[in-house]
Amino acid sequence: MRIGIDFDNTIVSYDALFHKIAIEKQIIPKSIPKNKIAIRNYLRSAGQEDFWTLMQGEAYGLRMNEAIPYDGVISFMRNMRSQGFQLNIISHKTKYPFAGPSYDLHAAATKWIYDYIIDQGINLNQKAEIFFESTKEDKIYRIGKLECDIFIDDLPEILLMPGFRKKTRRILFDPEMEHQEAQTNMEKANSWNAIEKLILNG
Protein backbone atom coordinates (compact mmCIF):
# COMPACT_ATOMS: atom_id res chain seq x y z
CA MET A 1 0.00 0.00 0.00
CA ARG A 2 1.29 3.44 -0.95
CA ILE A 3 0.87 6.57 1.19
CA GLY A 4 1.41 9.95 -0.43
CA ILE A 5 2.15 12.89 1.85
CA ASP A 6 2.18 16.60 1.16
CA PHE A 7 5.27 18.49 2.41
CA ASP A 8 4.74 22.13 3.41
CA ASN A 9 2.42 22.56 6.43
CA THR A 10 1.80 18.81 6.51
CA ILE A 11 5.19 17.31 7.29
CA VAL A 12 6.87 20.64 8.06
CA SER A 13 5.56 23.18 10.56
CA TYR A 14 6.54 26.78 9.84
CA ASP A 15 4.61 28.45 12.67
CA ALA A 16 7.56 29.14 14.97
CA LEU A 17 9.86 30.10 12.09
CA PHE A 18 7.45 32.65 10.59
CA HIS A 19 6.93 34.16 14.03
CA LYS A 20 10.69 34.34 14.60
CA ILE A 21 11.32 36.05 11.25
CA ALA A 22 8.45 38.51 11.73
CA ILE A 23 9.65 39.47 15.22
CA GLU A 24 13.22 39.91 13.94
CA LYS A 25 11.96 42.22 11.22
CA GLN A 26 9.74 44.03 13.74
CA ILE A 27 6.66 43.77 11.53
CA ILE A 28 4.32 42.16 14.08
CA PRO A 29 3.73 42.76 17.78
CA LYS A 30 4.99 40.04 20.10
CA SER A 31 1.41 39.36 21.14
CA ILE A 32 0.63 37.72 17.79
CA PRO A 33 0.60 33.94 18.41
CA LYS A 34 3.14 31.58 16.89
CA ASN A 35 0.78 30.66 14.12
CA LYS A 36 1.49 31.12 10.42
CA ILE A 37 -2.12 31.96 9.55
CA ALA A 38 -2.41 34.51 12.39
CA ILE A 39 0.76 36.22 11.17
CA ARG A 40 -0.47 36.28 7.56
CA ASN A 41 -3.84 37.67 8.59
CA TYR A 42 -2.24 40.38 10.70
CA LEU A 43 0.05 41.51 7.88
CA ARG A 44 -2.82 41.54 5.40
CA SER A 45 -4.99 43.58 7.74
CA ALA A 46 -2.09 46.01 8.21
CA GLY A 47 -1.66 46.40 4.44
CA GLN A 48 1.72 44.67 4.52
CA GLU A 49 1.08 41.66 2.30
CA ASP A 50 4.36 42.31 0.44
CA PHE A 51 6.19 41.44 3.67
CA TRP A 52 4.25 38.17 3.81
CA THR A 53 5.36 37.23 0.29
CA LEU A 54 9.00 38.04 1.06
CA MET A 55 8.86 36.09 4.33
CA GLN A 56 7.67 32.99 2.50
CA GLY A 57 10.72 33.05 0.24
CA GLU A 58 13.01 33.42 3.24
CA ALA A 59 11.31 30.70 5.30
CA TYR A 60 11.03 28.19 2.45
CA GLY A 61 14.51 28.98 1.11
CA LEU A 62 17.31 30.60 3.08
CA ARG A 63 16.04 29.51 6.51
CA MET A 64 14.22 26.30 5.60
CA ASN A 65 16.35 24.21 7.98
CA GLU A 66 15.07 26.23 10.94
CA ALA A 67 11.58 24.84 10.35
CA ILE A 68 10.63 21.77 12.36
CA PRO A 69 8.63 18.59 11.70
CA TYR A 70 5.13 18.39 13.11
CA ASP A 71 4.93 16.37 16.31
CA GLY A 72 4.59 12.69 15.51
CA VAL A 73 5.24 12.80 11.76
CA ILE A 74 8.69 11.19 11.93
CA SER A 75 7.47 8.33 14.12
CA PHE A 76 4.44 7.97 11.81
CA MET A 77 6.71 7.56 8.78
CA ARG A 78 8.99 5.15 10.62
CA ASN A 79 6.02 3.05 11.80
CA MET A 80 4.45 2.94 8.36
CA ARG A 81 7.74 1.84 6.79
CA SER A 82 8.16 -0.91 9.39
CA GLN A 83 4.71 -2.24 8.50
CA GLY A 84 5.49 -2.40 4.80
CA PHE A 85 3.81 0.76 3.55
CA GLN A 86 5.43 2.63 0.67
CA LEU A 87 5.89 6.37 1.23
CA ASN A 88 6.00 9.24 -1.23
CA ILE A 89 6.39 12.94 -0.58
CA ILE A 90 4.45 14.84 -3.25
CA SER A 91 4.53 18.62 -2.98
CA HIS A 92 3.28 21.56 -5.01
CA LYS A 93 6.29 23.88 -4.78
CA THR A 94 7.72 26.40 -7.22
CA LYS A 95 11.48 26.24 -7.71
CA TYR A 96 11.98 29.91 -6.83
CA PRO A 97 9.98 32.42 -4.70
CA PHE A 98 7.48 34.76 -6.33
CA ALA A 99 9.38 37.75 -4.94
CA GLY A 100 12.70 38.57 -3.34
CA PRO A 101 16.00 36.68 -3.68
CA SER A 102 15.99 33.63 -5.97
CA TYR A 103 16.47 30.92 -3.35
CA ASP A 104 16.27 27.40 -4.75
CA LEU A 105 13.25 26.16 -2.84
CA HIS A 106 13.54 22.59 -4.14
CA ALA A 107 17.16 22.32 -2.99
CA ALA A 108 16.26 23.76 0.43
CA ALA A 109 13.39 21.29 0.86
CA THR A 110 15.54 18.36 -0.27
CA LYS A 111 18.22 19.26 2.27
CA TRP A 112 15.55 19.49 4.98
CA ILE A 113 14.30 16.00 4.07
CA TYR A 114 17.81 14.61 4.36
CA ASP A 115 18.45 16.33 7.70
CA TYR A 116 15.11 15.65 9.37
CA ILE A 117 13.82 12.45 7.75
CA ILE A 118 16.52 10.42 6.01
CA ASP A 119 19.08 11.05 8.75
CA GLN A 120 16.47 9.75 11.21
CA GLY A 121 16.67 6.36 9.52
CA ILE A 122 13.73 6.72 7.14
CA ASN A 123 15.25 6.02 3.75
CA LEU A 124 13.59 7.84 0.85
CA ASN A 125 14.83 7.69 -2.71
CA GLN A 126 15.12 11.24 -4.05
CA LYS A 127 14.21 10.32 -7.63
CA ALA A 128 11.55 7.69 -6.98
CA GLU A 129 9.87 8.77 -3.75
CA ILE A 130 10.21 12.58 -3.48
CA PHE A 131 8.45 14.86 -5.97
CA PHE A 132 8.24 18.65 -6.11
CA GLU A 133 5.68 19.62 -8.74
CA SER A 134 5.47 23.15 -10.14
CA THR A 135 1.66 23.28 -10.35
CA LYS A 136 -1.28 21.87 -8.41
CA GLU A 137 -2.40 20.04 -11.55
CA ASP A 138 0.99 18.33 -11.81
CA LYS A 139 0.71 17.31 -8.17
CA ILE A 140 -2.71 15.73 -8.79
CA TYR A 141 -1.31 13.96 -11.85
CA ARG A 142 1.60 12.56 -9.80
CA ILE A 143 -0.73 11.24 -7.11
CA GLY A 144 -2.67 9.40 -9.80
CA LYS A 145 0.39 8.16 -11.68
CA LEU A 146 1.84 6.66 -8.50
CA GLU A 147 -1.57 5.17 -7.69
CA CYS A 148 -1.45 6.36 -4.09
CA ASP A 149 -3.84 4.38 -1.93
CA ILE A 150 -3.88 7.20 0.63
CA PHE A 151 -2.99 10.87 0.32
CA ILE A 152 -2.54 13.27 3.25
CA ASP A 153 -2.69 17.04 2.75
CA ASP A 154 -3.43 20.16 4.78
CA LEU A 155 -5.47 21.78 1.99
CA PRO A 156 -9.05 20.64 1.31
CA GLU A 157 -8.90 22.19 -2.16
CA ILE A 158 -6.13 19.78 -3.17
CA LEU A 159 -8.09 16.76 -1.99
CA LEU A 160 -11.18 18.03 -3.82
CA MET A 161 -9.52 19.08 -7.08
CA PRO A 162 -10.95 17.77 -10.36
CA GLY A 163 -8.91 14.83 -11.54
CA PHE A 164 -7.94 13.64 -8.06
CA ARG A 165 -7.69 9.84 -8.22
CA LYS A 166 -11.07 8.45 -7.15
CA LYS A 167 -9.64 5.29 -5.57
CA THR A 168 -7.29 7.28 -3.30
CA ARG A 169 -8.36 7.63 0.33
CA ARG A 170 -8.16 11.33 1.26
CA ILE A 171 -7.06 12.46 4.72
CA LEU A 172 -7.06 16.14 5.65
CA PHE A 173 -4.38 17.10 8.19
CA ASP A 174 -5.95 19.96 10.16
CA PRO A 175 -3.87 20.61 13.32
CA GLU A 176 -5.61 23.91 14.12
CA MET A 177 -9.08 22.55 13.32
CA GLU A 178 -9.60 25.38 10.83
CA HIS A 179 -11.77 23.39 8.44
CA GLN A 180 -14.87 22.66 10.48
CA GLU A 181 -17.19 22.78 7.50
CA ALA A 182 -18.41 19.44 6.24
CA GLN A 183 -16.23 18.01 3.49
CA THR A 184 -17.18 15.12 1.29
CA ASN A 185 -14.84 12.34 0.22
CA MET A 186 -12.28 12.93 2.95
CA GLU A 187 -11.45 12.15 6.55
CA LYS A 188 -10.00 14.70 8.98
CA ALA A 189 -7.38 14.44 11.72
CA ASN A 190 -5.63 17.05 13.84
CA SER A 191 -2.50 15.04 14.70
CA TRP A 192 -0.19 12.47 13.18
CA ASN A 193 -1.08 10.02 15.91
CA ALA A 194 -4.73 10.34 14.86
CA ILE A 195 -3.79 9.82 11.20
CA GLU A 196 -1.88 6.66 12.09
CA LYS A 197 -4.90 5.31 13.96
CA LEU A 198 -7.18 6.12 11.00
CA ILE A 199 -4.95 4.21 8.61
CA LEU A 200 -4.29 1.20 10.81
CA ASN A 201 -7.95 0.88 11.76
CA GLY A 202 -8.91 0.85 8.10
C-alpha positions, 0 to 999 in steps of 0.5 A, a space after each residue: 500500500 502506498 501513502 502519499 504525503 504533502 510536504 509544506 504545512 503537513 510534514 513541516 511546521 513553519 509556525 515558529 519560524 514565521 513568528 521568529 522572522 516577523 519578530 526579527 523584522 519588527 513587523 508584528 507585535 509580540 502578542 501575535 501567536 506563533 501561528 502562520 495563519 495569524 501572522 499572515 492575517 495580521 500583515 494583510 490587515 495592516 496592508 503589509 502583504 508584500 512582507 508576507 510574500 517576502 517572508 515565504 521566500 526566506 522561510 522556504 529557502 534561506 532559513 528552511 532548515 530552521 523549520 521543524 517537523 510536526 509532532 509525531 510525523 517522523 514516528 508515523 513515517 517510521 512506523 508505516 515503513 516498518 509495516 510495509 507501507 510505501 511512502 512518497 512525498 508529493 509537494 506543489 512547490 515552485 522552484 523559486 519564490 514569487 518575490 525577493 532573492 531567488 532561493 532554490 526552494 527545491 534544494 532547500 526542501 531536499 536538504 531538509 528532508 535529508 536532515 530531518 527524515 533520512 538522517 532519522 533512519 527513514 530512507 527515501 529515494 530522491 528520484 523515486 519517492 520525493 516529488 516537487 511539482 510546479 503546479 497543483 495540476 501536476 501534483 494531482 497527476 503525480 498522485 494518480 500516476 503513482 496510484 497512491 492508496 492514501 494521500 494526506 494534505 493540509 489543503 481541502 482544495 487539493 483533496 477536492 480538485 478535479 482529476 484527483 484519483 477516485 480510488 485514493 483515500 483522502 485524509 485532511 491534516 488539520 492541526 488547528 481545526 480550521 476546516 470545520 465545515 463538512 467536506 465530502 470524500 475525505 477524513 480529517 485528523 488534527 495530529 499524526 497520531 490520529 492519522 496513524 490510527 485512522 490508517 491502521 484501523 482501516 
